[in-house]
Amino acid sequence: MNDADVTVQPEPLAQARQASADRRFGAALEAFGRAGPVAGLAADDLMAWSGAAWWLGRTEEALRLAELGHRRLLADGSMTRAAQEAIGLGFLLMLRGDLAEGSGWIQRGRSLLEQSPDELAAGYSAQFAAEDALRGGGDLDRAVDRARHAREIAQRVGDHALLSLALMTEGTARLSGGAVTEGLSLLDEAMLPVQAGAVPPDFAGNLYCQMIAICWELSDLRRAREWTEAVARWCEGFDSAVMFSGICRMHQVQLRQVAGEWDVAAEQARIVCTELIGMNVAVMAEGHYLRADLLRLRGRIGEAEAAYVQAHELGRDPQPGLALLRAQSGQVGAAVAALNSSLAGHRGPAYGRAPVLRALVDVAVEAHDLDRARGACAELSQIARRWGSDGLLAAAAQADGVVAVAGGRPADAVAPLRDAVARWRELEAPYDCARTRTVLAEALAALGDNSSARLERQAAERTLTVLGAVVDLRRLAGGPGTTASPGGLTARETEILALVARGDTNRQVAQALVISEKTVARHLANVHRKLGVSTRTAAVAWARRNGLHDGPPDLH
């Protein structure tokens, strides 16, 4: 190769370097392309080019450039940098699902770290040892010891990325062991350099994601909201950030689902499942799982099962959602077995068991297995007391009330259920609040307080109707103090459908019931969704088959 073959254009190269430093990755990618042949670029430029390609979602290009940069660093004798880039390349491969190749690169990087005489290399080696000890809830004492060692080195050499990583690992270990205050303090401290902009973007993005994931595992909805908003603001600082924008979207889906914004959440989950293809398998899997949950709650069983299967194929445990779908389909025994096996295989902090325990309480009650329900409730209550997030406390109080009602102790259920309703309302979690109200209505009815039961039932029905929570509306329609309506329709929906089946227009229905035409149209849209029909004619045909055309039945 002659010199002309490797000549680099200085002006485009300077522009590329500046754009990369400014996190204008689109401009950096374009300028690197004009700077000249890859063979003429220094290792730092190759890595910056690779980073720009990665942020823009051009994964194949990023991988190719990262490997070239790694080899150039080795040739230059920069063993620690070469090790770090090899590990980064390995994680990138694993994110996209190339587990064997990714693992190989990570191992290569770790071997190089162990061979390097640099103190920084020793710090990263200690950090990896801490992560190994922490993985799966293993040796927490060793995790803390190695993370502290990594932190000491990071402070001596002034490496902010290593410092944040070590603090995050130590905080997670402390939290896993039940030292909640200390653990959360360390996690917050880990994020200080990130928020100050002192940590490189790829490290910063991963630290944000770790923080949010911990908040969700803890059912700490307030902190999850705060950190999701923080990462959204952080992403706005880039001209393009396909990977982390997609991850941020997934976290927003989680929040929207809790907040009852189900239509938006479903659409955003669909986007997550497509925009990160070939980039981040785990986030795609979570997107499919979230879609499945929303489909399940709206009674779309076949579509929900397909989405759970997709999540599973991409490596996401489909529980507890798939078990709840099985129970919803009448396969209660299979649901209990699936939840039990999920708990048996759980690795990690005990608070990570809470979602499965919540589901097991409900499914075991449905299976009339009160001993199993009580056991799951007791463990959930213990977790809530130990880690104390509002989400865990609300879930435990709700489970306590469910078990008390199922066990014929309605008087013991009222206080915890009211506590759960208050907590869910404070957390702005309308679906969980409505579900708790349905159980509270059952307890109050059993105590003879039909007036209060009716208020709780009506409040639940309003929320569930807005959400389109078909399955829960069907259960509510068949609850104490009601007569079950076919199709899971509410009393008002049945009344409106009966009038429509009689031949009334929307205006006539509105006049007869003293409501607005807009309200009639909204109820009819819910009727169509519940019955799985798309036209007024089909709904009328269903009504006539089910005997609703002669007049609405008395549901009170």
KOLNU-604966 format. One record per atom (N, C-alpha, C): residue in one letter; y, z, x. Coordinates in steps of 0.02 Angstrom, whole numbers, plus 50000, padded with zeros to 5 digits. Layout:
N
aYZX
...
//
This chain:
556
m499405000050043
m500005000050000
m500625000050044
n501084995150035
n501684995050075
n502234999350044
d502785000250082
d503315004750060
d503635002549994
a503654995949984
a503974993449923
a503594995549861
d502934996649870
d502524998549812
d502665005549787
v502965009749828
v503065016749809
v503805018549807
t504235013649807
t504955014949806
t505155018049740
v505505023549743
v505735027049683
v506485025849676
q506705024649614
q507405023549599
q507755030349594
p508225031849637
p508515038649639
p508905040549576
e509275035849547
e509675037649488
e509255039549428
p508765035349408
p508335037449352
p507955043849366
l507745044849430
l507385050949447
l507825057049438
a508455056549459
a508925062149450
a509025063449375
q509085058149336
q509165058949264
q508555062249233
a507965060249257
a507345063149230
a507305070549246
r507485072349308
r507455079449327
r507935083649286
q508535081049276
q509035084749238
q508825085449164
a508565079949136
a508345080249066
a507765085049058
s507315085249106
s506755089949103
s507005097149107
a507475098349152
a507755105149158
a508115107249094
d508425102349060
d508785103848998
d508325103848937
r507675102648948
r507175102448895
r507305096748845
r507595091248871
r507675085148831
r507085080548850
f506515082148821
f505895079148846
f505845071648831
g506145069448776
g506145062248762
g506515058448815
a507105060948833
a507505057748886
a507155058148953
a506835063848967
a506475064649031
a505915059649037
l505535058848983
l504965054148985
l505205047048998
e505745045148964
e506005038348972
e506265037249043
a506605042249071
a506895041549137
a506355041549191
f505855045749184
f505295045549232
f504965038649233
g504915035749174
g504605029149171
g505005023849208
r505675024849213
r506105020149249
r506175021849322
a505955027949342
a506085030249410
a505675026549463
g505115023849443
g504715020249492
g503985022049486
p503565019749530
p502845020849526
p502665028249537
v502125030149504
v501885037049509
v501745038949581
a501485034149620
a501305035649689
a501885038049731
g502495036349711
g503075038349751
g503375044949731
l503115048149680
l503415054349654
l503115060449688
a503535065549696
a503305071949723
a502905075649670
a502545080649692
a502115084449646
a502515087649590
d503105090549606
d503505093749554
d503725088649501
d503875082549522
d504075077449474
d503495075349430
l502905074849460
l502315073149420
l502185078449367
m502255084749386
m502125090149338
m502655090249284
a503285088849303
a503815088649252
a503695082849204
w503475077249230
w503325071349188
w502745072949141
s502235076249168
s501665078249127
s501885082949072
g502325087749089
g502555092449039
g502945089048983
a503375084249002
a503755080648950
a503285076848904
a502775073648932
a502295069948891
a501925074748844
w501745080648869
w501385085448829
w501805087948770
w502435089548784
w502865091948731
w502975086648677
l502935080348696
l503035074948648
l502385072948613
g501835076448629
g501205074948596
g500815069348627
r501005066948686
r500655061548720
r500145064548768
t499615067048738
t499145071348775
t498785067648831
e498545061648819
e498185057948871
e498615056948932
e499235054948921
e499695053948977
e499825060449013
a499905065848976
a500025072349006
a499445074449050
l498835073449025
l498245075249064
l498195071349129
r498305064849124
r498255060449183
r498765062549236
l499375063749216
l499905065749263
l499775072649291
a499525077249250
a499385084049274
a498845084049328
e498335079849319
e497805079549370
e498085076649435
l498505071449430
l498815068649490
l499255073849525
g499635077649484
g500065082749513
g499675088149547
h499115090249516
h498695095349547
h498445093049615
r498215086949619
r497945084349683
r498495083649735
r499095081749713
r499655081249760
r499845088149787
l499815093249744
l499975100049767
l499465102349819
l498835100849807
l498315102749855
l498435099249922
a498605092849919
a498735089049980
a499345091850017
d499825094549980
d500415097450011
d500295104550037
g499705107350023
g499555114150046
g499815119549999
s500045117749939
s500295122649891
s499725125249848
m499305129549877
m498685131549844
m498815135449780
t499285140049780
t499405144049720
t499665139749663
r500145135449678
r500395130849626
r499835126349601
a499425123849647
a498875119449628
a498395123149581
a498275129549597
a497835133649555
a498125134549486
q498775136049483
q499105137049418
q499075130749375
e499195125049407
e499195118749370
e498485116849348
a497985118549389
a497295117349369
a497115121549307
i497335127649307
i497205132049249
i497575129449187
g498205127349197
g498585124449142
g498255118249114
l497995114049158
l497635108049137
l497005109949098
g496665115149121
g496065117349087
g496215119749017
f496745123649009
f496935126048942
f497125120348896
l497475115348924
l497665109548884
l497045105848858
l496555105148901
l495925101848881
l495565105948828
m495555112548837
m495205116748788
m495565116748721
l496225116548721
l496595116248658
l496405110148617
r496285104548651
r496115098548615
r495375097948600
g494975103048622
g494275103348605
g493795101248659
d494045099448718
d493615097448774
d493425103848813
l492965107648784
l492835114448810
l492515114448879
a492015110148890
a491665110148954
a492125108049011
e492485102549001
e492935100249054
e493505105249065
g493765107949010
g494305112849016
g494085119049054
s493485121449038
s493215127249072
s493125125949147
g492915119849163
g492835118049234
g493485118249271
w494025115649242
w494675115849275
w494935123049282
i494825127049231
i495045134049236
i494675137649292
q494035136449297
q493645139649350
q493865137249418
r494035130749423
r494285128149487
r494935131749505
g495375132449457
g496015135849470
g495915143049491
r495465146449458
r495345153449475
r495055154149545
s494615149649563
s494335149749631
s494875148649683
l495345144049668
l495895142949715
l496345149049720
l496445152549665
l496855158649667
l496535163849713
e495885164449707
e495535169449749
e495555167649823
q495615161149837
q495655159049907
q496355159449936
s496845159649892
s497545159449914
s497755166149944
p498135165949999
p498375172250029
p498995174949994
d499295171149948
d499915173349915
d499805179449871
e500295183849871
e500255189749827
e500285187649754
l500675182349739
l500715179949670
l500025177749645
a499645174549689
a498975172349669
a498545178349652
a498615183749691
a498235189849676
a498445192649608
g499095192049591
g499335194449527
g499025190549469
y498995183949475
y498695179949422
y497945181149418
s497615182349474
s496905183949473
s496785190449435
a497215195449448
a497165201749412
a497275200749337
q497755196449320
q497895195149249
q497295191849215
f496975187149248
f496385183949219
f495815189049211
a495745193549260
a495235198749254
a495375203249194
a496015204649182
a496205208749124
a496035205149059
e496165198749056
e496005194948996
e495255194648985
d494875193949039
d494145193949033
d493895200549004
a494175206049028
a493965212649004
a494155213648931
l494725210848911
l494975211748843
l494595207448793
r494365201748815
r494065196848769
r493495199948730
g493525199148664
g492995201748622
g493005209248614
g493575212448631
g493625219748623
g493185223448672
g493115220648732
g492645223348781
g492885229748815
d492995229348881
d493165235148921
d493925236148921
l494175240148874
l494895240948866
l495205244548926
d494855249448955
d495125252949013
d495225248249072
r494735243949084
r494805239149139
r495365234149123
a495415232149061
a495955227549043
a496635230549059
v496735236849041
v497365240249055
v497475240749130
d496965242649167
d497025243549240
d497225237049274
r496875231549258
r497015225049290
r497705222349268
a497875223349205
a498525220949181
a499095224749215
r498995231149225
r499515235049260
r499595232749332
h499035231149364
h499065228649432
h499445221949434
a499295217549386
a499645211149382
a500395212249370
r500555217249328
r501255218649313
r501625221049375
e501305225349414
e501625227849475
e501775222149524
i501305217549531
i501415211949576
i501975207449549
a501965206149483
a502485201949453
a503175204849464
q503235211449459
q503885214649469
q504105214149543
r503615214549589
r503795214149660
r504025207049678
v503675202049653
v503835195149674
v504325191849626
g504485195149571
g504975192349524
g504735186549482
d504105186749463
d503825181349421
d503825183649347
h504295181049308
h504385183149239
h503795181149195
a503505175349208
a502945173149167
a502345177849174
l502175179549236
l501625184149248
l501775191049218
l502395193249224
l502585199749197
l502475199949121
s502695194649086
s502605194549014
s501865194148995
l501495190149030
l500775189549016
l500425196249025
a500585199749080
a500255206049094
a500445211349041
l501085211549023
l501295216248971
l500955214748904
m500885208348888
m500565206348826
m499835208648825
t499495207648881
t498785209648885
t498705217148882
e499125220848919
e499075228148917
e499245230848848
g499765227848817
g499945230148750
g499395228848699
t499075223048704
t498525221448658
t497945226248668
a497795227948731
a497255232648745
a497415239548717
r498035241748727
r498235248348701
r498195248348624
l498425243048594
l498415242548521
l497695242448496
s497265238748529
s496565238348509
s496235245248511
g496445249348559
g496155256048566
g496455261148519
g496945259048478
g497235263648429
g497885266848451
a498135265348511
a498785267948533
a499325263348506
v499485264048443
v499885259148407
v500595258948434
t500925264648439
t501625264748460
t501695262048531
e501275264348577
e501305261948645
e501145254548650
g500645252448613
g500445245448615
g500995240848590
l501295242548533
l501835238348506
l502445238348551
s502575243848583
s503145244148630
s503035239448689
l502425239248715
l502265234748770
l502315227448748
l502095225948688
l502145219148662
l502875217048656
d503285221448630
d504005219848624
d504315218848693
e504115223048740
e504375222348808
e504155215648838
a503545213548823
a503295207148849
a503725201248826
m504015201848767
m504395196348739
m505125196148762
l505355201348796
l506045201548818
l506215195848866
p505815194748920
p505955189048964
p505905182348928
v505455181948879
v505375175748840
v506015174348802
q506265179348766
q506865178448726
q507495177348769
a507465179748831
a508025178648877
a508005171748910
g507475167948896
g507415161348926
g507185161348998
a506905166949021
a506695167549091
a505985165149103
v505625163449050
v504915161449055
v504875153949042
p504505150149082
p504435142949070
p504185141549000
p504395135948970
p504245134548900
p503515134848880
d503065132148922
d502365132148902
d502095139348898
f502275143548946
f502085150648943
f502415154048882
a503055152548872
a503425155848817
a503105154248750
g502925147848740
g502625145948676
g501965149548664
n501565150148716
n500935153648708
n501035161148694
l501535164048724
l501675171148711
l501915172248640
y502335167848616
y502545168248545
y501935168048499
c501485163348514
c500895162548471
c500455168748473
q500365171648532
q499965177748537
q500275183348496
m500925183848500
m501275189248464
m501185188448389
i501275182448364
i501205181248292
i500495182348269
a500005180148310
a499305181048292
a499135188548285
i499395192548331
i499275199748327
i499575202748264
c500175200448246
c500495202948185
c500075201348123
w499785195348121
w499365193548063
w498725197648063
e498425198648121
e497815202648123
e497955209748100
l498545212248115
l498735219048095
l498955219348021
s499015213547989
s499305213147922
s500015216047922
d500365215147978
d501055217447984
d501505211647963
l501615210847898
l501955204947872
l502685204647893
r502995210447898
r503705210447918
r503795207647989
r503385210248035
r503435207748104
r503225200448108
a502725198548069
a502515191548069
a503095186948048
r503465189047997
r504045185147975
r504575184748031
e504715190448061
e505235190648113
e505065186048171
w504435186348194
w504255182448253
w504175175048235
t503965173548174
t503925166548154
t504625163448151
e505105167248126
e505805164948125
e506055164048197
a505855168648241
a506075168148311
a505805161948345
v505165160448334
v504875154548367
v505155148148336
a505345148248272
a505655142348241
a506335141048274
r506725146348286
r507365145548320
r507255142948391
w506735145448424
w506585143348492
w506415135948494
c506015133648447
c505825126548444
c506435122048433
e506945124648399
e507545120648387
e507925119248451
g507775122848505
g508105121748568
g507845115748607
f507345112348580
f507055106548613
f507205100248572
d507295094648607
d507395088548569
d506755086148537
s506185088348564
s505535087048533
s505035092048559
a504645094648513
a504135099548533
a503555098948484
v503195093448489
v502675091848439
v502165097448434
m501915099648492
m501385104748492
m501625111248458
f502165114048484
f502375120548458
f502715120048390
s503015114348375
s503275113348308
s502705113448257
g502135110448276
g501555110448233
g501275117448224
i501245121248280
i500995128048276
i501475132348233
c502125131348243
c502615135048204
c502535133448130
r502405127048114
r502305125148045
r501705128848015
m501175129548055
m500575133048030
m500745140348014
h501135143648057
h501325150548043
h501765150947981
q502185145947970
q502595145847910
q502165144847848
v501625141047855
v501155140247799
v500875147047779
q500685151047829
q500415157647815
q500925161847776
l501555161647798
l502075165547764
l502205162947694
r502225156347686
r502345153447620
r501785155147571
q501175155247597
q500615157047554
q500685164147528
v500845168747573
v500945175747553
v501525176347504
a502065172547516
a502665173047475
a502595169447408
g502025166147396
g501915162847332
g502185155847328
e502395152947385
e502635146047386
e502045141347399
w501585141147351
w500945137947364
w500985130347368
d501415127247329
d501465119947332
d501715117647400
v502235120847424
v502505119147490
v502005120847544
a501675126547538
a501185128547588
a500615123447593
a500385121047535
a499835116247535
a500035109747570
e500635107447557
e500865101247588
e500965102147663
q501245107847683
q501345109147754
q500685109947791
a500195113047758
a499525113647789
a499215106847799
r499315102347752
r499045095547759
r499345092147820
i499995093147830
i500335090047887
i500065092947952
v499975099547955
v499695102748015
v499025099548034
c498625098247983
c497945095647995
c497955088548023
t498525085148017
t498555078248041
t498975077548104
e499525081348110
e499985080148165
e499725082948232
l499235087348230
l498985090248293
l498295087448313
i498095082048282
i497455078848301
i497485076948374
g496965079048411
g496935077548483
g497365082048526
m497695087048494
m498135091348533
m497925098648530
n497795101248470
n497635108448464
n497125109348408
v496495109848427
v495955110348378
v495985116848339
a496155122348372
a496155128848338
a496675129148283
v497255126348295
v497785126448244
v497595121748187
m497305115948203
m497055111648150
m496545115248106
a496095118948138
a495585122648101
a495905127748054
e496415131148079
e496765136048037
e497115132547979
g497385126747992
g497695122947938
g497205121147883
h496595119047903
h496085117447853
h495875123747814
y495835129347849
y495645135647816
y496175137647764
l496805137147783
l497345138947737
l497345134247676
r497235127847688
r497185123047632
r496615125147586
a496045126947616
a495465128847577
a495615134847533
d495955139847560
d496135145747521
d496565143947461
l497055139747471
l497495137747416
l497105133847363
l496665129347385
l496255125547337
l495795130247299
r495515135147333
r495065139847300
r495425143847246
l496015146147262
l496395150247214
l496605146147153
r496635139647160
r496815135347105
r496205132147071
g495615134647089
g495015132647053
g494735125947072
r494965122947127
r494715116347148
r494145117447198
i493565118947170
i493005121547209
i492755116447260
g492635110247238
g492365105247283
g492825103847342
e493465103047328
e493955101747382
e494005107747428
a493985113747399
a494035119747441
a493435120247488
e492845118947462
e492245119447505
e492295114447562
a492515108247547
a492575103247600
a493065105447654
a493615108647634
a494105110847682
a493835116647724
y493465121247692
y493155126747731
y492665123847782
v492285118847762
v491795115747808
v492165112447867
q492725109247853
q493115106247907
q493365111547956
a493605117147929
a493835122647972
a493265125148015
h492675125947985
h492095128348022
h491895123548077
e491905117048062
e491705112048111
e492185112048171
l492795114048160
l493285114248214
l493295121048249
g492845125548230
g492765131848266
g493065137948233
r493315137348171
r493605143048137
r493085146248091
d492995152848097
d492555156348051
d492805155347980
p492405152547935
p492645151147867
p492665157247822
q492495163047849
q492515169147808
q493185172747817
p493405176247766
p493045177747703
p493125172547648
g493535167447660
g493685162747607
g493085159347576
l492615157047619
l492035153447593
l491595158047551
a491535164347571
a491145169147532
a491475170247464
l492135170747462
l492485171647399
l492385165447354
l492355159647385
l492215153547346
l491515153747317
r491025156147357
r490335156747332
r490315161547272
a490655167147279
a490665172047223
a490995168947162
q491525165347173
q491875162047119
q491425157047083
s490935154147119
s490475149347091
s489845152647063
g489835159247063
g489265162947035
g488745164847085
q488835163147149
q488345164747201
q488545171347235
v488515176647196
v488775183047220
v488345185947276
g487685185347269
g487245187847322
g487365184347388
a487445177747386
a487575173947447
a488245175947477
a488725177447435
a489385179547459
a489345186247496
v488985191047467
v488905197547499
v488565196647567
a488035192647569
a487675191647631
a488115188547685
a488525183647665
a488965180247713
a489485185147741
l489755189347698
l490255194147722
l489945199347768
n489335201547751
n488995206447794
n488855203447863
s488645197147865
s488495194047930
s489135192947970
s489685191447934
s490325190547969
s490545197148002
l490455202747966
l490625209247995
l490165210948053
a489525209248047
a489045210848100
a489215206948164
g489485200948157
g489645196848215
g490355197648241
h490735202248210
h491445202948229
h491505205648300
r491925202348340
r492105204848406
r492855205248409
g493095210648436
g493825211348439
g494035217948409
p494695218848402
p494955225148375
p494695226448305
a494605232748289
a494355234648223
a494805232248167
y495465231948180
y495915229948127
y495805222648107
g495475218848150
g495315211948132
g494775211348079
r494445216848063
r493925216948011
r494215217547940
a494855219147935
a495155220847871
a495085215247818
p495235208847834
p495185203747782
p494475203147752
v493975203747795
v493285203247771
v493105209447729
l493335215247750
l493195221347712
l493525221047643
r494145218347640
r494475217547575
r494055213247528
a493805207647555
a493405203147515
a492755206347494
l492455210247540
l491805213347525
l491875218447468
v492435222047466
v492535226847411
v492505223147344
d492875217647339
d492905213947275
d492225210847257
v491895207847306
v491265204347293
v490715209447278
a490695214947313
a490185220047301
a490275223147231
v490895224147210
v491015226547142
v490755221447092
e490885215147105
e490635209947060
e489875209847058
a489565211547114
a488835211747118
a488555218347092
h488985222847069
h488795229447044
h488465233647099
d488655232347162
d488405236047219
d488965240947241
l489025246447203
l489585250947215
l489525254647281
d488915256047304
d488845259447368
d489135255047425
r488985248547422
r489255244147474
r490015243647468
a490255243347406
a490975243047395
a491325249247422
r491025255047408
r491325261347433
r491325261447509
g490785259147540
g490765259147613
g491295254647643
a491385248647615
a491905244147640
a492595247147629
c492695250247572
c493335253347556
c493485259047605
a492985263047620
a493085268647666
a493285266247736
e492945260947759
e493115258247826
e493815255247825
l493995251747772
l494655248847767
l495195254247766
s495065259747731
s495535265247729
s495625268547797
q495065269047833
q495095271947901
q495525267547947
i495425260947943
i495815256247983
i496555256847965
a496705257147900
a497405257547878
a497735263947903
r497375269447901
r497665275747925
r497785275448001
r497335272248037
r497385272248110
r497935267548134
w497995261548104
w498485256648129
w499115256348086
g499075258348023
g499665260047984
g500165254647965
s499985248247969
s500465243247946
s500495243447870
d501055241247842
d501135241347769
d500615236847735
g500445231247766
g499945226847737
g499265230047734
l499065233547787
l498425237047787
l498425242747737
l498975246447733
l499015252047686
l498985249647614
a499325244047600
a499305241147533
a498605238847515
a498275235447562
a497595232947549
a497105238747538
a497175244047577
a496725249847570
a496845253347503
a497475254047483
a497615257247418
a497345253047361
q497415246447366
q497155242047315
q496395242647310
a496065242647368
a495335243247369
a495105249847340
d495465255147355
d495305261747328
d495325261647252
g495855258447225
g495905258047152
g495365253747121
v495185248247153
v494655243747128
v493995247547123
v493835251247176
v493205254947177
v493205260547125
a493765263847117
a493815269247067
a493715266546996
v494025260946980
v493935257946914
v493215255846904
a492925252546954
a492235250246948
a491755256146940
g491925261746970
g491495267646966
g491625271946904
g492025269546858
g492155273246796
g492625279046805
r493065278646855
r493555284046868
r494265281246862
p494465278946804
p495135275746798
p495705280446814
a495625286846800
a496165291546815
a496295291946890
d495765291246930
d495845291447003
d496125284847031
a496135279646990
a496345273147013
a497095272047006
v497415275346958
v498105273746941
v498575274847000
a498535280547034
a499005282047088
a498945277047146
p498335275847173
p498305270947228
p498495263947207
l498345262047146
l498535255247124
l499285254547117
r499605259747091
r500345259447087
r500655259347157
d500355263147202
d500585263047272
d500515255947301
a499945252847288
a499825246047313
a500315241047284
v500445241547218
v500935237047186
v501615237747219
a501825243947231
a502485245047262
a502505242047332
r501975243147370
r501965240447439
r501965232847439
w501555229747396
w501535222347395
w502215219647374
r502545222947328
r503205220547307
r503705221047365
e503685226547401
e504135227247459
e503995221947512
l503365220047518
l503175214947567
l503275207847542
e503515207247480
e503635200647449
e502995196547449
a502465199647424
a501805196447419
a501605196247346
p501875191347307
p501775191447234
p501055190647211
y500665186647246
y499965185747224
y499575192247230
d499635195447288
d499275201847297
d499525207047247
c500175206947233
c500455211647184
c500165210247115
a500125203947096
a499865202247029
a499125204047023
r498735202847074
r498025204647072
r497945212247064
t498365215947098
t498325223247092
t498515225447022
r499015222146993
r499225223846925
r498665222746874
t498255217646884
t497715216346837
t497215222146837
v497085224946896
v496625230646900
v496955236846871
l497605237646884
l497975243346856
l497975242946780
a498055236946753
a498035236146680
a497355238446653
e496825236746688
e496155238746667
e496085246346667
a496345249646720
a496305256946724
a496705260146668
l497305257646655
l497725260546603
l497415259646534
a497115253746522
a496785252446458
a496195257346449
a495825258646503
a495255263246498
a495485270246482
l496105271846501
l496385278546487
l496725278846419
g496705273246382
g496995273046316
g497735271446315
d498035270046374
d498745268446377
d498825260946370
n498725258446310
n498725251246299
n499415248146308
s499935251846292
s500605249246300
s500765247746373
s500615252546417
s500735251546489
s500275246146516
a499655246046492
a499175240946515
a499435233946498
r499725233346438
r499985226746417
r500555224546462
l500995229246480
l501555227646524
l501305225046592
e500815228546620
e500545226446685
e500195219646680
r499825218746626
r499465212446616
r499955206646608
q500495207746570
q500985202446560
q501355200746624
a501515205946663
a501845204646728
a501395200546774
a500755202446775
a500275198746816
a500215191546792
e500175190646727
e500085183946699
e500675179446716
r501275182146713
r501865178146729
r501835175646801
t501665180046847
t501635178046917
t501075173046929
l500495174546903
l499915170146914
l500025163246883
t500375163046828
t500515156646796
t500985152446839
v501505155546865
v501965151946909
v501605149346971
l501155153446998
l500775151447057
l500255146047042
g500035145846980
g499475141346964
g498815144246988
a498765150846988
a498165154247011
a497635154246955
v497325148446947
v496885147146890
v496315152346885
v495995153646941
v495415158046940
v495605165046916
d496155167646941
d496365174346921
d496605174546849
l496905169146827
l497115168846757
l496505168946710
r495975165646730
r495365165846690
r495095172846685
r495105176346741
r494855183346741
r495305187646698
l495955186646705
l496425190546666
l496335189446591
a496215183146573
a496125181446502
a495515184946473
g495035186546514
g494435189846490
g494415197246504
g494995200046525
g495015207146542
g495025211746482
p495015218346492
p495035223246438
p495655222246395
g495565222746330
g496125222046284
g496275214846267
t495865210046291
t495965203046276
t495315200046252
t495375194346220
t494785190446204
t494795184346249
a494265182946283
a494265177546332
a494425170846299
s494875167146328
s495035160546303
s494645155346342
p494385150146309
p494035144946345
p494485141546395
g494195139646452
g494595136046502
g495035140546544
g495025147146532
g495455151546570
g496185151146551
l496335148346491
l497035147846470
l497305154646449
t497945155546461
t498265161646437
t498375161146361
a498585166746332
a498695166846260
a499215161646239
r499775161346275
r500305156646258
r500075149446269
e499705148246323
e499475141446335
e498995139146280
t498555143546258
t498095141946204
t498465140446140
e498975144446127
e499385143546067
e499735136746067
i500025134946125
i500375128546130
i499895122746125
l499315123246160
l498825117746157
l498565116646086
a498475122146049
a498225121445981
a498725117645938
l499365119045948
l499885115445909
l499925108145930
v499855106845994
v499855099946017
v499255096145989
a498675099545989
a498075096345963
a498135095045888
r498545098945854
r498675097945783
r499115091845770
g499465089545824
g499885083645819
g500615084945830
d500805091145845
d501515092745854
d501775089745919
t502405087645918
t502745085545979
t502985091746017
n503215090646079
n503475096246118
n504065099646082
r504485095646051
r505055098446015
r504825102745956
q504325100245919
q504065104045862
q503735110545884
v503375110245941
v503065116245968
v503605121345987
a504125118846020
a504675123246042
a505005126545982
q505115122845929
q505425125645869
q504975130745836
a504325129245834
a503855133745800
a503795140445837
l503825140145905
l503725146245945
l504375149245970
v504945146145952
v505615148545972
v505665149046048
i505475143646081
i505545143146154
i505845136346169
s506025135146232
s506335128746250
s505805123446261
e506015117146254
e505555111546268
e505335111746341
k505785113846385
k505615114246456
k505045119246467
t505065124846431
t504525129746437
t503875126946410
v503905123246355
v503305120046328
v503005115346381
a503435111246411
a503185106446461
a502875109946520
r503165115646541
r502875119346598
r502195122146581
h502125124946521
h501475127546499
h500955122046494
l501165116246469
l500685110746463
l500465108246532
a500925108346581
a500735106446649
a500205111146676
n500275117646662
n499775122546683
n499115121346647
v499145119646583
v498545118146545
v498165112246576
h498525106946592
h498215101046623
h497875102946688
r498215107046729
r497925108946793
r497295113146784
k497315117946738
k496745122246728
k496135118446700
l496275113746656
l495725110046624
l495485104146667
g495865102646720
g495675097046762
g495785090346729
v496295089746686
v496455083446652
v497155081346673
s497295074846663
s497945072246686
s498375069646629
t498105069346568
t498485066546512
t498475071246452
r498975070446409
r499015074246347
r498415072746302
t498205066346301
t497645064246259
t497005067946280
a496895068346346
a496295071746371
a496315079146354
a496905082246358
a496965089346341
a496815090446267
v497075086046225
v496945086546153
v496195085846139
a495875081046172
a495155080146163
a494775086346182
w494975089446238
w494645095746259
w494755101146207
a495365101646181
a495515106746131
a495085105946069
r494985099846048
r494585098645988
r493855100146000
r493615098646061
r492925100346077
r492815107846077
n493335111546094
n493275118846100
n493565122546040
g493685118945986
g493875122145923
g494575124945921
l495035122145960
l495715124845960
l496185121045914
h495955115645882
h496415111445844
h496575114145775
d496185118845751
d496315121545685
d496835127045685
g497045128945744
g497535134345749
g497345138845806
p497825141945838
p497695146045897
p497305152345879
p496815154145921
p496445160245909
p496865166445923
d496675171845895
d497025178145906
d496775181245970
l497215181546020
l497005184246086
l497255191346095
h497525194346046
h497815201146056
h497395206346021
//
